[in-house]
Amino acid sequence: MSDKHGTGGRICSAAAVFASYQITEEVLSAAKEDVIFMHPLPAHHGEEVADDVLYSPCSAVFDQAENRMHIQKALLAEMLVD
């Protein structure tokens, strides 16, 4: 069996796996002031991305998800047309 996460075969929680990669305010503070945070959703709130980042003014996550929805609807409409 593969030991992908170096756990000796134990199953890790998502929180443990994402801990080193979580996007937090501290991580964003290293970016330029006009940073825009994007994520394709669904996000693991509090594990993959901190809630304060997800709901911050620099987050375009929900606009991005809405745009994706419209593209998906257009693709579906195109595929269903004879």
C-alpha positions in Angstrom: 0.0 0.0 0.0 1.2 3.5 -0.9 2.3 5.7 2.0 1.5 8.9 0.0 1.5 11.2 3.0 4.2 9.6 5.1 1.8 8.4 7.7 3.0 4.8 7.9 -0.2 3.6 6.4 -2.5 5.6 8.7 -5.4 7.5 7.2 -4.9 11.3 7.6 -7.7 13.8 8.0 -8.1 16.5 5.4 -7.1 19.1 8.0 -3.7 17.3 8.5 -3.1 17.0 4.8 -4.0 20.6 4.0 -2.3 22.2 7.0 0.9 23.0 5.2 -0.9 24.3 2.2 -3.7 26.4 3.7 -4.2 29.9 2.4 -4.4 32.3 5.3 -4.3 36.0 5.9 -0.6 35.5 6.8 0.1 33.9 3.4 -1.8 36.7 1.6 0.0 39.4 3.5 3.1 38.3 1.5 1.3 39.1 -1.8 0.8 42.5 -3.4 -1.9 44.8 -2.0 -4.2 44.3 -5.0 -4.1 40.5 -4.7 -7.2 38.6 -5.9 -7.9 35.3 -4.3 -9.6 32.8 -6.7 -10.7 29.2 -6.0 -12.8 26.9 -8.3 -14.9 25.7 -5.3 -16.0 23.7 -3.5 -13.4 24.7 -0.9 -12.7 22.9 2.4 -13.5 25.8 4.7 -11.0 26.2 7.5 -8.8 23.5 6.1 -7.8 24.4 2.6 -8.6 28.1 2.8 -9.2 30.1 5.9 -12.7 31.6 6.2 -11.3 35.1 6.7 -9.7 34.8 3.2 -12.7 33.1 1.5 -15.0 35.9 2.6 -12.5 38.8 2.4 -12.8 41.7 0.0 -9.9 40.3 -2.1 -11.8 37.1 -2.7 -13.3 36.6 -6.2 -14.4 33.0 -5.4 -18.1 33.4 -5.6 -17.9 35.5 -8.8 -15.7 32.9 -10.3 -18.2 30.1 -9.3 -21.1 32.1 -10.8 -19.2 32.6 -14.1 -18.5 28.9 -14.2 -22.2 28.1 -13.7 -23.1 30.3 -16.8 -20.5 28.6 -18.9 -21.7 25.1 -17.8 -25.3 26.1 -18.7 -24.2 27.3 -22.1 -22.3 24.1 -22.8 -25.2 22.0 -21.7 -27.6 24.0 -23.9 -25.3 23.6 -26.9 -24.9 19.8 -26.4 -28.7 19.4 -26.1 -29.6 21.2 -29.3 -30.2 19.0 -32.3 
